[in-house]
């Protein structure tokens, strides 16, 4: 029986993962592309709506129309900044 111990230990060692393990496949590192900063518009200040007046009062309607114009121009400036960054992306990515 004493001769069986080395064989038993070897079989346990091979079965328990002490044998050579496959080398894990490491994916390639991502390519980092440097982007130049694009002009982003500052957040605009909006004209206030007078809460003491009715919502459809002429002064509030005027303020809401000015706010709408400001929001539209702000959105266009944000889209221009986004387009600036998109132009810097290399083809095929």
MIPALO-409985 format. One record per atom (N, C-alpha, C): residue number from 1; residue in one letter; atom name; x, y, z. Coordinates in Angstrom, 2 decimals. Example, Ala and Ser with C-alpha at 12.3 -4.5 7.8 and 13.67 -1.06 7.14 Angstrom:
<atoms>
ATOM, dotor, rose, kolgu, px, py, pz
ATOM, 1, a, N, 13.19, -5.69, 7.80
ATOM, 1, a, CA, 12.30, -4.50, 7.80
ATOM, 1, a, C, 13.20, -3.30, 7.80
ATOM, 2, s, N, 12.85, -2.25, 7.08
ATOM, 2, s, CA, 13.67, -1.06, 7.14
ATOM, 2, s, C, 12.90, 0.03, 7.87
</atoms>
This chain:
<atoms>
ATOM, dotor, rose, kolgu, px, py, pz
ATOM, 1, x, N, 0.79, -1.20, 0.00
ATOM, 1, x, CA, 0.00, 0.00, 0.00
ATOM, 1, x, C, 0.84, 1.27, 0.00
ATOM, 2, x, N, 2.04, 1.28, 0.63
ATOM, 2, x, CA, 2.82, 2.51, 0.65
ATOM, 2, x, C, 3.22, 2.98, -0.75
ATOM, 3, x, N, 3.32, 2.07, -1.73
ATOM, 3, x, CA, 3.69, 2.50, -3.08
ATOM, 3, x, C, 2.55, 3.21, -3.78
ATOM, 4, x, N, 1.35, 3.09, -3.32
ATOM, 4, x, CA, 0.20, 3.72, -3.97
ATOM, 4, x, C, 0.09, 5.21, -3.63
ATOM, 5, x, N, 0.72, 5.66, -2.55
ATOM, 5, x, CA, 0.62, 7.08, -2.16
ATOM, 5, x, C, 1.14, 8.04, -3.22
ATOM, 6, x, N, 2.31, 7.83, -3.78
ATOM, 6, x, CA, 2.77, 8.79, -4.80
ATOM, 6, x, C, 1.83, 8.85, -6.01
ATOM, 7, x, N, 1.30, 7.71, -6.38
ATOM, 7, x, CA, 0.36, 7.70, -7.50
ATOM, 7, x, C, -0.93, 8.43, -7.14
ATOM, 8, x, N, -1.42, 8.27, -5.93
ATOM, 8, x, CA, -2.62, 8.95, -5.48
ATOM, 8, x, C, -2.40, 10.46, -5.40
ATOM, 9, x, N, -1.27, 10.88, -4.88
ATOM, 9, x, CA, -0.96, 12.31, -4.79
ATOM, 9, x, C, -0.83, 12.91, -6.18
ATOM, 10, x, N, -0.19, 12.21, -7.10
ATOM, 10, x, CA, -0.04, 12.72, -8.47
ATOM, 10, x, C, -1.38, 12.84, -9.16
ATOM, 11, x, N, -2.26, 11.87, -8.96
ATOM, 11, x, CA, -3.57, 11.94, -9.62
ATOM, 11, x, C, -4.41, 13.06, -9.03
ATOM, 12, x, N, -4.31, 13.30, -7.74
ATOM, 12, x, CA, -5.04, 14.41, -7.12
ATOM, 12, x, C, -4.49, 15.74, -7.62
ATOM, 13, x, N, -3.17, 15.86, -7.75
ATOM, 13, x, CA, -2.55, 17.10, -8.20
ATOM, 13, x, C, -2.93, 17.41, -9.64
ATOM, 14, x, N, -2.97, 16.39, -10.48
ATOM, 14, x, CA, -3.32, 16.61, -11.88
ATOM, 14, x, C, -4.80, 16.91, -12.03
ATOM, 15, x, N, -5.62, 16.31, -11.22
ATOM, 15, x, CA, -7.06, 16.52, -11.31
ATOM, 15, x, C, -7.52, 17.80, -10.65
ATOM, 16, x, N, -6.72, 18.36, -9.75
ATOM, 16, x, CA, -7.16, 19.53, -9.02
ATOM, 16, x, C, -6.74, 20.84, -9.68
ATOM, 17, x, N, -6.13, 20.80, -10.81
ATOM, 17, x, CA, -5.78, 22.04, -11.49
ATOM, 17, x, C, -4.34, 22.44, -11.33
ATOM, 18, x, N, -3.52, 21.59, -10.81
ATOM, 18, x, CA, -2.10, 21.93, -10.66
ATOM, 18, x, C, -1.37, 21.75, -11.99
ATOM, 19, x, N, -2.03, 21.17, -12.95
ATOM, 19, x, CA, -1.40, 20.99, -14.26
ATOM, 19, x, C, -1.33, 22.34, -14.97
ATOM, 20, x, N, -0.65, 22.36, -16.07
ATOM, 20, x, CA, -0.50, 23.60, -16.85
ATOM, 20, x, C, -1.86, 24.09, -17.33
ATOM, 21, x, N, -2.12, 25.39, -17.13
ATOM, 21, x, CA, -3.39, 25.97, -17.54
ATOM, 21, x, C, -3.20, 26.73, -18.84
ATOM, 22, x, N, -4.24, 26.81, -19.65
ATOM, 22, x, CA, -4.08, 27.56, -20.90
ATOM, 22, x, C, -3.89, 29.05, -20.61
ATOM, 23, x, N, -3.12, 29.68, -21.44
ATOM, 23, x, CA, -2.84, 31.11, -21.29
ATOM, 23, x, C, -4.08, 31.88, -21.75
ATOM, 24, x, N, -4.59, 32.80, -20.92
ATOM, 24, x, CA, -5.78, 33.55, -21.34
ATOM, 24, x, C, -5.47, 34.49, -22.51
ATOM, 25, x, N, -6.45, 34.66, -23.35
ATOM, 25, x, CA, -6.30, 35.53, -24.51
ATOM, 25, x, C, -6.64, 36.95, -24.06
ATOM, 26, x, N, -5.70, 37.85, -24.23
ATOM, 26, x, CA, -5.88, 39.23, -23.82
ATOM, 26, x, C, -6.27, 40.04, -25.06
ATOM, 27, x, N, -7.41, 40.75, -25.01
ATOM, 27, x, CA, -7.79, 41.54, -26.18
ATOM, 27, x, C, -6.84, 42.72, -26.37
ATOM, 28, x, N, -6.72, 43.21, -27.59
ATOM, 28, x, CA, -5.83, 44.35, -27.82
ATOM, 28, x, C, -6.33, 45.60, -27.11
ATOM, 29, x, N, -5.42, 46.46, -26.78
ATOM, 29, x, CA, -5.78, 47.71, -26.09
ATOM, 29, x, C, -6.55, 48.61, -27.05
ATOM, 30, x, N, -7.53, 49.36, -26.54
ATOM, 30, x, CA, -8.28, 50.26, -27.41
ATOM, 30, x, C, -7.40, 51.41, -27.90
ATOM, 31, x, N, -7.72, 51.88, -29.08
ATOM, 31, x, CA, -6.98, 52.99, -29.67
ATOM, 31, x, C, -7.60, 54.28, -29.16
ATOM, 32, x, N, -6.78, 55.12, -28.57
ATOM, 32, x, CA, -7.27, 56.40, -28.05
ATOM, 32, x, C, -6.95, 57.48, -29.07
ATOM, 33, x, N, -7.99, 58.22, -29.43
ATOM, 33, x, CA, -7.83, 59.28, -30.40
ATOM, 33, x, C, -7.93, 60.61, -29.67
ATOM, 34, x, N, -6.94, 61.44, -29.82
ATOM, 34, x, CA, -6.98, 62.75, -29.20
ATOM, 34, x, C, -7.92, 63.67, -29.95
ATOM, 35, x, N, -8.79, 64.32, -29.23
ATOM, 35, x, CA, -9.74, 65.24, -29.86
ATOM, 35, x, C, -9.41, 66.66, -29.44
ATOM, 36, x, N, -9.53, 67.56, -30.39
ATOM, 36, x, CA, -9.33, 68.97, -30.09
ATOM, 36, x, C, -10.61, 69.49, -29.46
ATOM, 37, x, N, -10.49, 70.37, -28.48
ATOM, 37, x, CA, -11.69, 70.91, -27.85
ATOM, 37, x, C, -12.53, 71.71, -28.85
ATOM, 38, x, N, -13.82, 71.54, -28.77
ATOM, 38, x, CA, -14.75, 72.29, -29.62
ATOM, 38, x, C, -15.48, 73.31, -28.74
ATOM, 39, x, N, -15.82, 74.40, -29.35
ATOM, 39, x, CA, -16.50, 75.47, -28.62
ATOM, 39, x, C, -17.90, 75.03, -28.22
ATOM, 40, x, N, -18.15, 74.99, -26.93
ATOM, 40, x, CA, -19.47, 74.66, -26.42
ATOM, 40, x, C, -20.11, 75.94, -25.92
ATOM, 41, x, N, -21.38, 76.13, -26.20
ATOM, 41, x, CA, -22.02, 77.37, -25.78
ATOM, 41, x, C, -22.27, 77.38, -24.27
ATOM, 42, x, N, -22.18, 78.55, -23.66
ATOM, 42, x, CA, -22.53, 78.62, -22.24
ATOM, 42, x, C, -24.04, 78.49, -22.08
ATOM, 43, x, N, -24.46, 78.00, -20.94
ATOM, 43, x, CA, -25.90, 77.87, -20.67
ATOM, 43, x, C, -26.51, 79.26, -20.61
ATOM, 44, x, N, -27.55, 79.49, -21.38
ATOM, 44, x, CA, -28.13, 80.83, -21.42
ATOM, 44, x, C, -29.01, 81.13, -20.21
ATOM, 45, x, N, -29.10, 82.41, -19.92
ATOM, 45, x, CA, -30.03, 82.86, -18.88
ATOM, 45, x, C, -31.37, 83.11, -19.56
ATOM, 46, x, N, -32.43, 82.61, -18.96
ATOM, 46, x, CA, -33.75, 82.75, -19.56
ATOM, 46, x, C, -34.54, 83.87, -18.87
ATOM, 47, x, N, -35.30, 84.62, -19.66
ATOM, 47, x, CA, -36.12, 85.65, -19.04
ATOM, 47, x, C, -37.20, 85.02, -18.16
ATOM, 48, x, N, -37.45, 85.60, -17.00
ATOM, 48, x, CA, -38.43, 85.00, -16.09
ATOM, 48, x, C, -39.86, 85.21, -16.55
ATOM, 49, x, N, -40.71, 84.30, -16.10
ATOM, 49, x, CA, -42.15, 84.41, -16.34
ATOM, 49, x, C, -42.75, 84.96, -15.04
ATOM, 50, x, N, -43.63, 85.94, -15.16
ATOM, 50, x, CA, -44.25, 86.55, -13.99
ATOM, 50, x, C, -45.36, 85.63, -13.48
ATOM, 51, x, N, -45.16, 85.05, -12.31
ATOM, 51, x, CA, -46.14, 84.10, -11.76
ATOM, 51, x, C, -47.39, 84.79, -11.24
ATOM, 52, x, N, -47.31, 86.09, -10.99
ATOM, 52, x, CA, -48.47, 86.81, -10.48
ATOM, 52, x, C, -49.48, 87.09, -11.58
ATOM, 53, x, N, -49.01, 87.03, -12.81
ATOM, 53, x, CA, -49.90, 87.32, -13.94
ATOM, 53, x, C, -50.41, 86.00, -14.53
ATOM, 54, x, N, -51.51, 86.05, -15.28
ATOM, 54, x, CA, -51.98, 84.84, -15.97
ATOM, 54, x, C, -50.92, 84.34, -16.95
ATOM, 55, x, N, -50.98, 83.03, -17.20
ATOM, 55, x, CA, -50.00, 82.41, -18.09
ATOM, 55, x, C, -50.01, 83.03, -19.48
ATOM, 56, x, N, -51.22, 83.37, -19.96
ATOM, 56, x, CA, -51.32, 83.91, -21.32
ATOM, 56, x, C, -51.36, 85.44, -21.36
ATOM, 57, x, N, -50.89, 86.08, -20.32
ATOM, 57, x, CA, -50.79, 87.55, -20.33
ATOM, 57, x, C, -49.76, 87.96, -21.38
ATOM, 58, x, N, -49.93, 89.11, -22.02
ATOM, 58, x, CA, -48.98, 89.51, -23.08
ATOM, 58, x, C, -47.52, 89.53, -22.63
ATOM, 59, x, N, -47.25, 89.96, -21.40
ATOM, 59, x, CA, -45.85, 89.98, -20.93
ATOM, 59, x, C, -45.30, 88.56, -20.80
ATOM, 60, x, N, -46.10, 87.64, -20.32
ATOM, 60, x, CA, -45.64, 86.26, -20.19
ATOM, 60, x, C, -45.50, 85.58, -21.55
ATOM, 61, x, N, -46.41, 85.87, -22.46
ATOM, 61, x, CA, -46.30, 85.31, -23.80
ATOM, 61, x, C, -45.03, 85.81, -24.46
ATOM, 62, x, N, -44.72, 87.08, -24.28
ATOM, 62, x, CA, -43.49, 87.64, -24.85
ATOM, 62, x, C, -42.26, 86.96, -24.23
ATOM, 63, x, N, -42.28, 86.76, -22.91
ATOM, 63, x, CA, -41.15, 86.09, -22.26
ATOM, 63, x, C, -41.01, 84.65, -22.74
ATOM, 64, x, N, -42.13, 83.96, -22.91
ATOM, 64, x, CA, -42.08, 82.57, -23.38
ATOM, 64, x, C, -41.57, 82.48, -24.81
ATOM, 65, x, N, -41.94, 83.43, -25.65
ATOM, 65, x, CA, -41.44, 83.43, -27.02
ATOM, 65, x, C, -39.94, 83.73, -27.06
ATOM, 66, x, N, -39.48, 84.63, -26.21
ATOM, 66, x, CA, -38.03, 84.90, -26.14
ATOM, 66, x, C, -37.29, 83.67, -25.62
ATOM, 67, x, N, -37.88, 82.99, -24.63
ATOM, 67, x, CA, -37.27, 81.76, -24.11
ATOM, 67, x, C, -37.17, 80.70, -25.20
ATOM, 68, x, N, -38.21, 80.61, -26.02
ATOM, 68, x, CA, -38.20, 79.65, -27.11
ATOM, 68, x, C, -37.08, 79.95, -28.10
ATOM, 69, x, N, -36.92, 81.22, -28.44
ATOM, 69, x, CA, -35.83, 81.61, -29.35
ATOM, 69, x, C, -34.47, 81.28, -28.75
ATOM, 70, x, N, -34.32, 81.54, -27.46
ATOM, 70, x, CA, -33.04, 81.26, -26.79
ATOM, 70, x, C, -32.77, 79.75, -26.78
ATOM, 71, x, N, -33.80, 78.96, -26.49
ATOM, 71, x, CA, -33.62, 77.50, -26.49
ATOM, 71, x, C, -33.24, 76.98, -27.88
ATOM, 72, x, N, -33.85, 77.54, -28.91
ATOM, 72, x, CA, -33.54, 77.09, -30.27
ATOM, 72, x, C, -32.11, 77.42, -30.65
ATOM, 73, x, N, -31.66, 78.63, -30.34
ATOM, 73, x, CA, -30.28, 78.99, -30.69
ATOM, 73, x, C, -29.28, 78.19, -29.84
ATOM, 74, x, N, -29.62, 77.91, -28.60
ATOM, 74, x, CA, -28.76, 77.10, -27.74
ATOM, 74, x, C, -28.65, 75.68, -28.29
ATOM, 75, x, N, -29.77, 75.11, -28.72
ATOM, 75, x, CA, -29.75, 73.76, -29.29
ATOM, 75, x, C, -28.91, 73.72, -30.57
ATOM, 76, x, N, -29.01, 74.75, -31.40
ATOM, 76, x, CA, -28.20, 74.79, -32.62
ATOM, 76, x, C, -26.72, 74.87, -32.29
ATOM, 77, x, N, -26.35, 75.65, -31.26
ATOM, 77, x, CA, -24.94, 75.75, -30.87
ATOM, 77, x, C, -24.45, 74.42, -30.29
ATOM, 78, x, N, -25.28, 73.73, -29.54
ATOM, 78, x, CA, -24.88, 72.41, -29.02
ATOM, 78, x, C, -24.70, 71.40, -30.15
ATOM, 79, x, N, -25.58, 71.44, -31.14
ATOM, 79, x, CA, -25.45, 70.54, -32.29
ATOM, 79, x, C, -24.19, 70.85, -33.08
ATOM, 80, x, N, -23.82, 72.13, -33.17
ATOM, 80, x, CA, -22.58, 72.50, -33.86
ATOM, 80, x, C, -21.37, 71.96, -33.10
ATOM, 81, x, N, -21.39, 72.02, -31.78
ATOM, 81, x, CA, -20.29, 71.48, -30.99
ATOM, 81, x, C, -20.19, 69.96, -31.16
ATOM, 82, x, N, -21.33, 69.30, -31.18
ATOM, 82, x, CA, -21.35, 67.85, -31.39
ATOM, 82, x, C, -20.82, 67.50, -32.78
ATOM, 83, x, N, -21.21, 68.26, -33.78
ATOM, 83, x, CA, -20.72, 68.02, -35.15
ATOM, 83, x, C, -19.21, 68.23, -35.22
ATOM, 84, x, N, -18.69, 69.19, -34.47
ATOM, 84, x, CA, -17.24, 69.43, -34.43
ATOM, 84, x, C, -16.52, 68.19, -33.91
ATOM, 85, x, N, -17.04, 67.58, -32.86
ATOM, 85, x, CA, -16.41, 66.36, -32.34
ATOM, 85, x, C, -16.59, 65.19, -33.30
ATOM, 86, x, N, -17.73, 65.08, -33.95
ATOM, 86, x, CA, -17.95, 63.97, -34.88
ATOM, 86, x, C, -17.02, 64.06, -36.07
ATOM, 87, x, N, -16.68, 65.28, -36.50
ATOM, 87, x, CA, -15.75, 65.43, -37.64
ATOM, 87, x, C, -14.36, 64.94, -37.29
ATOM, 88, x, N, -14.03, 64.85, -36.01
ATOM, 88, x, CA, -12.69, 64.42, -35.60
ATOM, 88, x, C, -12.57, 62.90, -35.49
ATOM, 89, x, N, -13.68, 62.18, -35.61
ATOM, 89, x, CA, -13.64, 60.72, -35.53
ATOM, 89, x, C, -13.08, 60.18, -36.85
ATOM, 90, x, N, -12.05, 59.33, -36.77
ATOM, 90, x, CA, -11.51, 58.76, -38.01
ATOM, 90, x, C, -12.54, 57.91, -38.74
ATOM, 91, x, N, -12.40, 57.81, -40.02
ATOM, 91, x, CA, -13.31, 57.01, -40.84
ATOM, 91, x, C, -13.21, 55.55, -40.44
ATOM, 92, x, N, -14.32, 54.84, -40.46
ATOM, 92, x, CA, -14.34, 53.42, -40.16
ATOM, 92, x, C, -14.51, 53.11, -38.70
ATOM, 93, x, N, -14.75, 54.10, -37.86
ATOM, 93, x, CA, -14.92, 53.83, -36.43
ATOM, 93, x, C, -16.34, 54.07, -36.06
</atoms>
